Amino acid sequence: MDIYSILEKVRKDKPLVHHLTNWVTIYDCANVVKVFGAAPVMAHAAEEVEEMAGLSSALVLNIGTLTPDFVESMKKAAKSANKKGIPVTLDVCGAGATKLRDEKSFELLDSARIDIIKGNASEVARIAGENVKTKGVDAVSVEKDLIELAKHLAAKRNCTVVITGKEDIVADKDKLFIVKNGCDMMSHVVGTGCMAASVIGTFSAVEKDLTKASTAGLVCYEIAAELACKDSFGPGTFKERLFDNIYNLDKAKIDKLKRIE
């Protein structure tokens, strides 16, 4: 997979990526899209989401700080995105933690076409129908085979499924990639999972094969994280250096450091 060519296309095309996302991490999600070279827009109002989705090249939904009204805006935006034919990424943040999150995740999945489902192991397991409980928005262990779970959900929903963790699983009904990049410091910073969804959405805006797009985005993001870890003193400096290393990614770094199966 020529990952750098997809990154180059992001930088060249500068796609508009529409978000209805987590209020806790909204600034970081916008920033990570911007440093990759794309254009973020964070438009949540029900009165404008359909129009904004119609102007965009991808849509990212994240239920991290959901309310029923917010989810109704998400449905409108997703339906508008479907009409335009742009990809929709749903981060099922906290699915498995509460009844409301489960119900609203399934409402979104059933009311519009979701092209990429992204979450940690327990979140995605819950969406796949497993009886698991998520610890707030943090993953808990899942006894099922995660690769088989991802492939089954991808086939059932006819979409790409991304399970993030120490090793990321990216699957559709035909293909499977395991991304082995990243570093432990990512787990000590709030928002790295939400940013991952924004990165996936950004790459999906320029690459029609959404499984390849998701994989390429995660590889670039997590290589930058590895580089940031090398000269950071803790979570604060790591986050600063993460953005710098994303901005300075080049073909040589990606080709040398990518770890995909």
C-alpha positions, 0 to 999 in steps of 0.5 A, a space after each residue: 500500500 502506497 501510504 504516502 501517496 494518500 497523505 500527499 492527496 490530503 495535502 494537495 486536495 485539502 478536503 473539508 471534513 465536517 464534524 459533529 464530535 465530542 465537546 471534550 476533544 473538539 479542539 484537538 480533532 480540528 487541530 489534527 485535521 488541520 496539521 494533516 493538511 485538510 480543513 476541519 469544520 465543527 458544525 453541530 446546529 440542526 439548522 445547518 448540518 445538512 447544508 454543511 455536509 453537502 459542502 464537505 468531502 467527508 463526515 465524522 460523527 462521535 458520540 462521546 458527549 451525546 445528547 438526544 438532540 445532538 444525535 438528531 443533528 447527526 442523523 440529518 448530517 449523515 442523511 445529507 452525506 449519503 445523498 452527496 455520496 461522501 463517506 461517513 465515519 462513526 466513532 461509537 465512543 462509550 458504546 457499552 457504557 450506558 443504555 443511551 449510548 447503545 440505543 443512539 449508536 444503533 439508531 445512527 447505524 439504522 437511520 443512515 449509511 455509516 461507511 466506517 465504524 470506529 471504536 476500541 475493543 469493547 465499544 465495537 464488541 457492543 455494536 457487534 451484539 456482544 454483552 460487554 460493558 465499557 468503562 466510561 470511554 475506556 476499553 475493557 477486555 473482550 474474550 471474543 476473537 477481535 479479528 473475527 468480530 471485526 470481519 463479522 460486523 463489517 460483513 453484516 453492516 457492509 462497511 469498514 470496521 476499525 478497532 483501535 488498541 495496541 494493534 489496530 484492526 481494520 477490516 471490511 468483508 474482503 480485506 484485513 489490515 493490522 496496524 502495529 504502529 503507535 506508542 504507550 503515551 497515546 493512552 495517557 492523553 485524552 482525545 487520541 481516540 477521537 483524533 484517530 476518528 478524525 484522521 480516518 475521516 480525513 483520509 476517507 475524503 481522498 481515498 475511495 477504498 475506505 479500508 485502505 484510507 483508514 489504514 493509511 490514516 492510522 499508520 501516519 498518525 501513529 508513526 507521528 506518535 512514535 516520533 513524538 514519544 522519542 523526545 517528549 517528557 510526558 503527556 503535555 510535550 508529547 501532544 505538542 510534538 505529535 502535531 509537529 511530527 504529523 506536519 513534518 511527515 514525509 515518504 522516507 519516515 513512513 516507508 521506514 517506520 510503517 508496520 502493517 500486516 
